[in-house]
Each structure stands twice: as structure tokens, then as C-alpha cells.
Amino acid sequence: MARIAFSENEERFIRRQVEAGNYADEGDVVSAGLRILQELEDAREKWLLEEIPARFEELRADPQSGVSLGTAFADLDARHHSGLAQKK
């Protein structure tokens, strides 16, 4: 098996997970992380290959069901500022 180098912070995190009893050993921690990464990648691929094309077809069939670019950016800006305010 390939050897993997971890940063000190990553090694501490892995050790804490094992010491807390969340995982049997370091390999289990890494395997859990890889499973989560795989789930995220699978969801991203589904979004890109299925959900976006389906929504695009809906918008082509009924352009009025969409929002303007200005509205979309205003909504994103408001969400961003709201998130920043919550972090303070």
C-alpha cells in the first residue's frame, strides 16, 4: 500500500478520532474520510449530469420560471453577507 504523508494537524486529528473511540485505528479514519469524499463526488456528478440538464430543459420550456441574473446575484450577495454576519 502507498504511504501517505499527513500534516501535523491532520495527524493530530486522526489520533484524536482514534483516542476518542470513534474509530478502531488510523486506517479506519482515513477510510471514513475517503467514503465521505466519494459521496460528495457522486453527488456532484449527479448534480452536473442529471439535475443541471433537467433544470436547463425546464427553463428552455418555460423561460418565465427562471430568475434574472441580477436577482440571482443579489440573492447570493445577501446569503454571503448573512453568513459573514453569523460568523462574527
C-alpha contacts under 8 A as a table, 3 or more apart, distances in Angstrom:
res1	aa1	res2	aa2	distance
6	F	9	N	7.91
6	F	10	E	5.73
6	F	11	E	6.01
7	S	10	E	5.13
7	S	11	E	6.20
8	E	11	E	5.08
8	E	12	R	6.16
9	N	12	R	5.17
9	N	13	F	6.23
10	E	13	F	5.05
10	E	14	I	6.17
11	E	14	I	5.10
11	E	15	R	6.12
12	R	15	R	5.11
12	R	16	R	6.07
13	F	16	R	5.13
13	F	17	Q	6.27
14	I	17	Q	5.20
14	I	18	V	6.45
14	I	26	E	6.17
14	I	29	V	6.33
14	I	30	V	7.91
15	R	18	V	5.19
15	R	19	E	5.98
15	R	26	E	7.04
16	R	19	E	5.00
16	R	20	A	5.89
17	Q	20	A	5.23
17	Q	21	G	6.51
17	Q	22	N	5.42
17	Q	23	Y	6.25
17	Q	29	V	7.18
18	V	21	G	5.17
18	V	22	N	5.78
18	V	23	Y	4.98
18	V	24	A	6.09
18	V	25	D	5.69
18	V	26	E	6.60
18	V	29	V	7.58
19	E	22	N	7.57
20	A	23	Y	7.85
21	G	24	A	6.75
23	Y	26	E	7.45
23	Y	28	D	5.88
23	Y	29	V	6.13
24	A	28	D	6.37
25	D	28	D	5.44
25	D	29	V	6.80
26	E	29	V	5.18
26	E	30	V	6.47
27	G	30	V	5.14
27	G	31	S	6.03
28	D	31	S	4.96
28	D	32	A	6.07
29	V	32	A	5.19
29	V	33	G	6.33
30	V	33	G	5.07
30	V	34	L	6.23
31	S	34	L	5.05
31	S	35	R	6.17
32	A	35	R	5.06
32	A	36	I	6.31
33	G	36	I	5.18
33	G	37	L	6.20
34	L	37	L	4.95
34	L	38	Q	6.06
35	R	38	Q	5.05
35	R	39	E	6.23
36	I	39	E	5.06
36	I	40	L	6.25
37	L	40	L	5.10
37	L	41	E	6.14
38	Q	41	E	5.06
38	Q	42	D	6.02
39	E	42	D	5.07
39	E	43	A	6.13
40	L	43	A	5.12
40	L	44	R	6.11
41	E	44	R	4.99
41	E	45	E	6.08
42	D	45	E	5.12
42	D	46	K	6.17
43	A	46	K	5.09
43	A	47	W	6.12
44	R	47	W	5.03
44	R	48	L	6.14
45	E	48	L	5.07
45	E	49	L	5.90
46	K	49	L	5.21
46	K	50	E	5.36
46	K	51	E	6.70
47	W	50	E	5.55
47	W	51	E	4.71
47	W	52	I	6.00
48	L	51	E	6.31
48	L	52	I	5.55
48	L	53	P	7.46
49	L	52	I	6.62
49	L	53	P	6.59
50	E	53	P	5.68
50	E	54	A	6.14
51	E	54	A	5.17
51	E	55	R	6.15
52	I	55	R	5.17
52	I	56	F	6.05
53	P	56	F	4.96
53	P	57	E	6.21
54	A	57	E	5.21
54	A	58	E	6.35
55	R	58	E	4.95
55	R	59	L	6.23
56	F	59	L	5.09
56	F	60	R	6.18
57	E	60	R	4.99
57	E	61	A	6.16
58	E	61	A	5.16
58	E	62	D	6.12
58	E	63	P	7.87
59	L	62	D	4.98
59	L	63	P	4.76
59	L	64	Q	7.56
59	L	65	S	6.43
59	L	66	G	6.35
60	R	63	P	5.64
62	D	65	S	5.75
62	D	66	G	7.97
63	P	66	G	5.86
64	Q	67	V	7.62
67	V	71	T	6.28
67	V	72	A	6.53
68	S	71	T	5.19
68	S	72	A	6.26
69	L	72	A	5.02
69	L	73	F	6.15
70	G	73	F	5.23
70	G	74	A	6.07
71	T	74	A	5.05
71	T	75	D	6.12
72	A	75	D	5.17
72	A	76	L	6.27
73	F	76	L	5.03
73	F	77	D	6.01
74	A	77	D	5.04
74	A	78	A	6.13
75	D	78	A	5.12
75	D	79	R	6.20
76	L	79	R	5.11
76	L	80	H	6.08
77	D	80	H	5.07
77	D	81	H	6.21
78	A	81	H	5.22
78	A	82	S	6.05
79	R	82	S	5.02
79	R	83	G	6.11
80	H	83	G	5.14
80	H	84	L	6.27
81	H	84	L	5.01
81	H	85	A	6.13
82	S	85	A	5.10
82	S	86	Q	6.31
83	G	86	Q	5.18
83	G	87	K	6.46
84	L	87	K	5.25
84	L	88	K	6.75
85	A	88	K	5.47
